[in-house]
Amino acid sequence: MYQIYKIYIKPSMQVLDLINENPSLLLLMEYFEIDYAVNNMTVEEICRINRIDQNVFLIFSNLYNGFYPNMEELMSANLDILLVIKFLKNSHNYYKNDKYPEIKQYINQLYNHQNSSDVKRIEVFFNDYFSEVLEHLDYEDKIAFPYFKQLFELNIDIEKCVFSSKEYKVHHTDIETKLSDLKNLLLKHISLNKDYILRRKLLSALFELERNLNIHSIIEEVILLPLIEEIENKLKR
């Protein structure tokens, strides 16, 4: 589970103070494509300048601070679904082009340091896991998200569509579980012959990714899907 911070973010708070309290908010800003040079701007000002739905920003940033979304607030907030999808797609880019290559690099370095069966085991496990993750992300980017976008824009015939939120739920795999297995494999069973620095870097990257994927899943399952289901139900009436 991601680390819990005690500040509940409100529109009047300065973004700089919030980042200093929880640096992982930098990643959230990257997903929203917001410049890190925040000066002394408040959340409200940042959202207005960047044309970001303030409700989405507040719900997501508070999720990063450990506050689980309130369903009543979600359904009444009239959230910008396109912005939610944009956020998720940008997080996919981070996983594919940043975090997973970083982890793979650490594993390759370990293998170069000590060509052992244990390190090979980690490498095989991670490569299998990464292939599964890429399949999951590609499915969302190419099938689920375009459908959600068309649905939100009312550019679809719901009666003739073979895809739906129910179909998405069936294919929505838990990509965090195997990551936790890899982390526990390193912590419980694999000895790396005092290669402490690389092991610490690898584990830190895995913990960070695990926290981020947990938030990612909450956004998809608790925030996005209920909104999509609500639109589907309205169109079917």
C-alpha positions as CSV (number, residue, x, y, z in Angstrom):
1,M,0.0,0.0,0.0
2,Y,1.2,3.5,-0.8
3,Q,2.4,5.7,2.0
4,I,-0.2,7.8,3.8
5,Y,0.3,11.6,4.2
6,K,-1.9,13.5,6.6
7,I,-2.6,16.7,4.6
8,Y,-6.0,16.8,2.9
9,I,-5.5,19.0,-0.2
10,K,-7.8,22.0,-0.7
11,P,-7.9,24.6,-3.5
12,S,-6.4,27.3,-1.4
13,M,-3.2,25.4,-0.5
14,Q,0.1,26.3,-2.2
15,V,1.3,23.5,-4.5
16,L,5.0,24.1,-3.5
17,D,4.2,23.2,0.1
18,L,2.3,20.1,-1.0
19,I,5.2,18.9,-3.1
20,N,7.6,19.4,-0.3
21,E,5.4,17.3,2.0
22,N,4.8,14.6,-0.6
23,P,7.3,14.6,-3.5
24,S,5.3,11.8,-5.3
25,L,2.9,14.6,-6.3
26,L,5.6,15.5,-8.9
27,L,4.6,12.4,-10.8
28,L,0.9,13.3,-10.6
29,M,1.8,16.7,-12.1
30,E,3.7,15.0,-14.9
31,Y,0.6,12.9,-15.7
32,F,-1.4,16.1,-15.8
33,E,1.3,17.7,-18.0
34,I,1.8,20.5,-15.5
35,D,5.1,22.4,-15.3
36,Y,7.0,21.8,-12.1
37,A,7.8,25.6,-11.8
38,V,4.8,26.3,-9.6
39,N,6.1,29.5,-7.9
40,N,3.7,30.3,-5.1
41,M,0.6,29.3,-6.9
42,T,-2.3,27.6,-5.2
43,V,-4.0,24.4,-6.4
44,E,-6.9,26.6,-7.7
45,E,-4.5,28.8,-9.7
46,I,-2.5,25.8,-11.1
47,C,-5.7,24.2,-12.3
48,R,-7.1,27.4,-13.8
49,I,-3.8,28.2,-15.7
50,N,-3.4,24.7,-17.0
51,R,-7.2,24.3,-17.7
52,I,-7.3,21.2,-15.5
53,D,-10.6,20.1,-13.9
54,Q,-10.1,21.1,-10.3
55,N,-12.3,18.3,-9.0
56,V,-10.2,15.7,-10.8
57,F,-6.9,17.3,-9.5
58,L,-8.1,17.4,-5.9
59,I,-9.5,13.8,-5.9
60,F,-6.3,12.4,-7.5
61,S,-3.8,14.4,-5.4
62,N,-5.7,13.5,-2.2
63,L,-5.5,9.9,-3.4
64,Y,-1.7,10.3,-3.6
65,N,-1.8,11.6,0.0
66,G,-3.7,8.5,1.1
67,F,-7.3,9.7,1.1
68,Y,-9.7,7.2,-0.5
69,P,-12.3,8.8,-2.8
70,N,-15.8,9.3,-1.5
71,M,-18.3,7.8,-3.9
72,E,-21.0,10.3,-3.3
73,E,-18.6,13.1,-4.1
74,L,-17.4,11.3,-7.2
75,M,-20.8,10.9,-8.7
76,S,-21.8,14.5,-8.0
77,A,-18.6,16.1,-9.1
78,N,-19.2,15.9,-12.8
79,L,-15.6,14.9,-13.5
80,D,-13.9,15.4,-16.8
81,I,-13.6,11.7,-18.0
82,L,-11.3,12.7,-20.9
83,L,-8.9,14.2,-18.4
84,V,-9.0,11.0,-16.3
85,I,-8.2,9.0,-19.4
86,K,-5.4,11.3,-20.4
87,F,-3.9,11.0,-16.9
88,L,-4.1,7.2,-17.1
89,K,-2.5,7.1,-20.6
90,N,0.3,9.3,-19.4
91,S,0.9,7.0,-16.5
92,H,1.1,4.1,-19.0
93,N,3.9,6.0,-20.8
94,Y,5.7,6.3,-17.5
95,Y,5.5,2.6,-16.8
96,K,6.6,1.5,-20.3
97,N,9.3,4.1,-21.0
98,D,10.6,5.0,-17.5
99,K,9.9,2.8,-14.6
100,Y,10.0,-0.7,-16.1
101,P,13.2,0.0,-18.1
102,E,14.8,1.4,-14.9
103,I,14.0,-1.9,-13.1
104,K,15.2,-4.0,-16.0
105,Q,18.5,-2.1,-16.0
106,Y,19.0,-2.8,-12.3
107,I,18.3,-6.5,-12.9
108,N,20.8,-6.5,-15.8
109,Q,23.4,-4.9,-13.7
110,L,22.9,-7.5,-11.0
111,Y,23.3,-10.2,-13.6
112,N,26.5,-8.7,-14.9
113,H,27.9,-8.5,-11.3
114,Q,27.0,-12.1,-10.4
115,N,25.9,-14.6,-13.0
116,S,23.9,-16.8,-10.6
117,S,20.8,-18.9,-11.0
118,D,19.0,-16.7,-8.5
119,V,19.6,-13.6,-10.5
120,K,18.5,-15.4,-13.6
121,R,15.4,-16.4,-11.8
122,I,14.6,-12.8,-11.1
123,E,15.3,-11.8,-14.7
124,V,12.9,-14.5,-16.1
125,F,10.2,-13.6,-13.6
126,F,10.4,-9.9,-14.4
127,N,10.5,-10.4,-18.2
128,D,7.3,-12.6,-17.9
129,Y,5.7,-10.1,-15.7
130,F,6.6,-7.2,-17.9
131,S,5.1,-8.9,-21.0
132,E,1.9,-9.3,-19.1
133,V,1.9,-5.7,-18.1
134,L,2.5,-4.5,-21.7
135,E,-0.4,-6.6,-22.9
136,H,-2.6,-5.1,-20.1
137,L,-1.6,-1.5,-20.9
138,D,-2.0,-2.0,-24.7
139,Y,-5.4,-3.4,-24.2
140,E,-6.5,-0.3,-22.3
141,D,-4.8,2.1,-24.7
142,K,-6.1,0.5,-27.9
143,I,-9.6,-0.9,-26.9
144,A,-10.9,0.3,-23.5
145,F,-9.9,4.0,-23.5
146,P,-11.0,4.7,-27.1
147,Y,-14.4,3.2,-26.2
148,F,-14.6,5.3,-23.0
149,K,-13.8,8.4,-25.0
150,Q,-16.4,7.7,-27.6
151,L,-19.0,7.0,-24.9
152,F,-18.3,10.2,-23.1
153,E,-18.5,12.2,-26.3
154,L,-21.8,10.3,-27.2
155,N,-20.2,9.3,-30.4
156,I,-21.3,5.6,-30.2
157,D,-24.3,3.4,-30.7
158,I,-24.5,1.7,-27.3
159,E,-26.9,-1.0,-28.6
160,K,-24.6,-2.1,-31.4
161,C,-21.4,-1.9,-29.5
162,V,-19.8,-5.3,-28.6
163,F,-17.5,-3.8,-26.0
164,S,-18.7,-2.5,-22.6
165,S,-17.5,-1.8,-19.1
166,K,-18.4,-5.3,-18.2
167,E,-16.0,-6.6,-20.8
168,Y,-13.4,-4.3,-19.4
169,K,-13.8,-5.7,-15.9
170,V,-13.3,-9.2,-17.2
171,H,-10.0,-8.3,-18.8
172,H,-8.9,-6.0,-16.0
173,T,-6.0,-8.0,-14.5
174,D,-4.3,-7.4,-11.2
175,I,-0.8,-6.4,-12.3
176,E,0.2,-5.5,-8.8
177,T,0.2,-9.1,-7.4
178,K,3.1,-10.4,-9.4
179,L,5.1,-7.3,-8.7
180,S,4.6,-7.9,-5.0
181,D,5.7,-11.5,-5.5
182,L,8.9,-10.3,-7.1
183,K,9.6,-7.9,-4.3
184,N,9.0,-10.6,-1.7
185,L,11.2,-13.0,-3.7
186,L,14.1,-10.5,-3.3
187,L,13.3,-9.9,0.4
188,K,12.7,-13.4,1.5
189,H,14.7,-15.9,-0.7
190,I,17.3,-14.4,-2.9
191,S,20.8,-13.8,-1.7
192,L,22.8,-11.3,-3.7
193,N,26.3,-11.6,-2.2
194,K,26.5,-8.3,-0.5
195,D,25.4,-6.3,-3.6
196,Y,23.6,-4.0,-1.3
197,I,23.5,-0.8,-3.3
198,L,21.9,-2.4,-6.4
199,R,19.5,-4.5,-4.4
200,R,18.4,-1.4,-2.5
201,K,17.9,0.6,-5.7
202,L,16.0,-2.3,-7.2
203,L,13.7,-2.7,-4.2
204,S,13.1,1.0,-3.9
205,A,12.0,1.1,-7.6
206,L,9.7,-1.9,-7.0
207,F,8.2,-0.3,-3.9
208,E,7.6,3.0,-5.7
209,L,6.1,1.2,-8.7
210,E,3.8,-0.8,-6.4
211,R,2.5,2.3,-4.7
212,N,1.9,4.0,-8.1
213,L,0.1,0.9,-9.6
214,N,-2.1,0.7,-6.5
215,I,-3.2,4.3,-7.1
216,H,-3.6,3.6,-10.8
217,S,-5.9,0.7,-10.1
218,I,-8.1,2.7,-7.7
219,I,-8.5,5.4,-10.3
220,E,-9.6,2.9,-12.9
221,E,-11.8,0.7,-10.7
222,V,-13.3,3.2,-8.2
223,I,-13.4,6.4,-10.2
224,L,-13.4,5.8,-13.9
225,L,-15.5,2.6,-14.2
226,P,-18.5,3.8,-12.1
227,L,-18.6,7.0,-14.3
228,I,-18.5,4.9,-17.4
229,E,-21.2,2.6,-16.1
230,E,-23.4,5.6,-15.3
231,I,-23.1,6.8,-18.9
232,E,-23.9,3.4,-20.3
233,N,-27.0,3.1,-18.1
234,K,-28.3,6.5,-19.2
235,L,-27.8,5.6,-22.9
236,K,-29.6,2.3,-22.5
237,R,-32.7,3.9,-21.0
